[in-house]
Amino acid sequence: MNERLIYLPLGGAGEIGMNAYVYGYGPEGKERLIVVDLGVTFPDMDGTPGVDLIFADLEWLEDNADRIEAIFITHAHEDHIGALPHVWGKLRKPVYARAFTGRIGQLKLEEAGIPPETITIVEPRPQTISCGPFTVQFVPVSHSIPESSALVIDTPAGRVVHTGDFKLDGNPIVGEPFDPKLWHEIAKEGEGVKVLVSDSTNVFSPQPGRSEATLAEPLAELIASQKGMVVATTFASNVARLKTLAEAGKAAGRSVCLLGRAMKRMVSTAEETGVLTGMPGTIPAEEAVEVPRQNLMLIVTGSQGERRAASAQLARGKYLGLQMKEGDTFLFSSKTIPGNERGVIRIMNSFSEMGVDVVDDHGGLYHVSGHANRPDLEAVHDLLRPKILIPMHGEHRHLREHAKIGAGKGIASEVATNGTMIDLTGDVPKVVEYIEAGRTYLDGSVQIGAMDGVVRDRIRMALNGLVLVTVILDEEDQALGEPWVELMGLPKVGRSGAPLAEQIEDEMTEFLDRAPVKILSNDDKIDEALRRIARQVSMEEIGKKPEVIVVTSRLME
Amino acid sequence: MNERLIYLPLGGAGEIGMNAYVYGYGPEGKERLIVVDLGVTFPDMDGTPGVDLIFADLEWLEDNADRIEAIFITHAHEDHIGALPHVWGKLRKPVYARAFTGRIGQLKLEEAGIPPETITIVEPRPQTISCGPFTVQFVPVSHSIPESSALVIDTPAGRVVHTGDFKLDGNPIVGEPFDPKLWHEIAKEGEGVKVLVSDSTNVFSPQPGRSEATLAEPLAELIASQKGMVVATTFASNVARLKTLAEAGKAAGRSVCLLGRAMKRMVSTAEETGVLTGMPGTIPAEEAVEVPRQNLMLIVTGSQGERRAASAQLARGKYLGLQMKEGDTFLFSSKTIPGNERGVIRIMNSFSEMGVDVVDDHGGLYHVSGHANRPDLEAVHDLLRPKILIPMHGEHRHLREHAKIGAGKGIASEVATNGTMIDLTGDVPKVVEYIEAGRTYLDGSVQIGAMDGVVRDRIRMALNGLVLVTVILDEEDQALGEPWVELMGLPKVGRSGAPLAEQIEDEMTEFLDRAPVKILSNDDKIDEALRRIARQVSMEEIGKKPEVIVVTSRLME
């Protein structure tokens, strides 16, 4: 039987977030597998109310767990590592990551009661990790978190470069720069790069990306020119930005205080693992309250308007004794991720009401992206000269645009969304199978399938409100008393001016009084009839058809 | 008693949308009133699930209805006219608007069963409308809908200019240009402008706004260069854009078809009232299906990703026999309003999956805003030289920024959010009262208050799920059978692997078996105890504390 090299995205291809990719090599259906990244995506009220986290449905991986050699984590962003503590128990395979990423992962595993030694900390290239038919190297790339890595995956069918998230930054402040020489070497070794599986997030950004280093001067100028307290927010994991902000604060004669658990953990882990050095000293909140506001700078979590983060707490009032006031400045050294606009705008307006000046990224003056823009992606195509390009980490439109660019250069390119298994053995990628690729919701402490109907019912209750009916029938199938109706999420009174619940009860009583035994003796028929009455009366009274639950109780001697 | 001039925003000041402003003149508490605009804002799943429309709480106006002289509508955008059919019945005052706006309003009133003659169609300046102490003129301004008007409101205390929504466009394609000479005249008459109440939407846009006319060439080039079917979307009310798009389609040898009820109504009303002339002929959908795709252009509703609009229908598949295919182009000649990103992106990706090329506004190449940018606002300050500036139509941050600009020029400026009554009689604006200014939800056919708790309950059910408990007690306060538990929006099975509903039932049965009569005879105590059990068991099993409804029925002989 012929051996083959396969690629199967389970998350991250057809969306931004929730990364989970599988590579396999071996005879068809018996390929040995490695998993790259196990990330989460975040719920929203529109589609996933009440849900805590979302990650890829790993049923296929679980079914084939005996074929998995190992799990590799490219970097410590939640959309690459966040699912690990929640799904590792189902896979139970060795995990490899570099020091900073691995340490963040170990902290997460510990919290979930999983031994941290599960993650093996590895060095970057030239170290190699051998897993069945695969030989894997971590290769440093620049991104918006320290120590982001691409993977060079050597297989008997050729070399795969999986970029992870990256940008071309020669001076990323913290962590390694993107090193074209190193990548040139990788492209030249052996038979070169067979397949490039590449980040597509910023494919629609037409200008070359800018270095993290370009922010230092504008940020220093901005902060030096403020008169009141300065509060800056950025992504907690952007350790380089935290350093730049802290240095700018220090240079402006300000004591710097970090607020927010995620941010403190990132900084301490970065220092502990040696990726961050020279971070200006910071003071705790207890000390910060004593510092005159013109000498104080806070760096806080919550750049996306998250309700529980420090920025939102400050927008609501006092937080850990600290409070923003007229003449203070709040800086978003970040961009708003699509979908988070409302939360961010809410905070901006709360600050405005306090008389606080809000400064946004000013079109890139105070923030740069961590992803490669279109010209940068093309530069990587040209540097690596792969035979095949598989765009990943993008919505469908990003993948499609990226594949078009590849095809335009004569690289065999294929859009492969979650669940699409691609055979990479030949000269062109070939779709060989579609796997059911869904989403799993972490809901409280339970993992539920996206299609289980639980969340659908929540959405229905939220949109339509709920009528709850209880009716008791005696031994002769006669209603005992009147049915009882409770409303939840519905107006109490409608068109007629009489209480809606009573109107529904009256109609139901009338129905039960004259309904024949063949209906009254059948729970399903009663359910159906009462449901119809509840919806009909509601429609007339309040113009809505609510969800209805009917509970029929029967007395038996 | 001294007479005074007051301004009271009830909606639109502290938000973008839901405009509703009140002016009054007379002795304190007895001022005669006029209302300017009665608009809506749109619900979202985050804060207002299931709600149909949102408008200002008009309780204060209703309480003072006998003091209202008239209602003026500046233009036909939903956030200025949308509430009229829903609230007119509570105010029952004459409504004034110009022809196009008035006709749109009349259609809305008719649908609500209100006589269309309620709206009096008026001509622009020099016509004046006298209402009690007010003399009002409609003055044409340019905007993204035909016939937008500012109001010049003359009072014994001086002249107020209420800009409505506007931009400075010398060539708006449809409708009147902004005419600086006319405004110069208005500024010079009598004692000049005492108060400028001005649109603030685009105060954060630093460049001068661009004319609608700048789009004609880029749009024509874009459409001429497409090979498949072209589908363009924009705001249904942007009649000028519709004309430009249709002309570009025509010039490219394409038959043009309008899809979407709102869009057709806007075009036909614009033609009927004479504001739109020279619109290229269009064909109905039934004919469009017969036209070769390279010769066809659709102009469709749904630029904000609205689920029921034509764009979303096409994104889901066939719509009125028309279907997009590989090689077709979909153009957003619009910008995405913050909060609508997810819906728009969903559509973009659906088209991408079909192989359709999606073109966005390209940073303004294919769309211009209808609002005055910062330099334009400043130009109006300079043109009108008001003594007082009251920014309106903006979130708090917009109002504050706009007021800062005014103050910087020595104009007495005041941020007045919804419910803030300002005395404009003197040289500087003076806050004199805070009115309770809330929101009213149209929910189905019922109007409910935002604070009624109805929507709060829906959100809670959506976030937490629902446990429904029914228990029957006999004449001696003993439970008859076991309590019955139903779940809605909750996982069926949790930690223990046993059904959650049964786990809750078992705990409840145990409780009821040993509970003393003083609890069992008291519905409130039973309710409280069973509720606690449901939440506690759920927390242990599924890590969530659900909403709980307990229905206790008692048998009585």
Interface residues (C-beta under 8 A of the other chain):
Chain A: G14 D44 M45 D46 P49 G50 P338 G339 E341 R342 I345 M348 N349 F351 S352 E353 G355 V358 E395 H396 R397 R400 D443 G444 S445 V446 I448 D452 V454 V455 D457 R458 I459 M461 A462 L463 N464 G465 L466 L468 T470 I472 L480 G481 W484 E486 M488 G489 L490 P491 V493 G494 R495 I542 G543 K544 E547 I549 V551 S553 L555
Chain B: G14 D44 M45 D46 P49 G50 P338 G339 E341 R342 I345 M348 N349 F351 S352 E353 G355 V358 E395 H396 R397 R400 D443 G444 S445 V446 I448 D452 V454 V455 D457 R458 I459 M461 A462 L463 N464 G465 L466 L468 T470 I472 L480 G481 W484 E486 M488 G489 L490 P491 V493 G494 R495 I542 G543 K544 E547 I549 V551 S553 L555
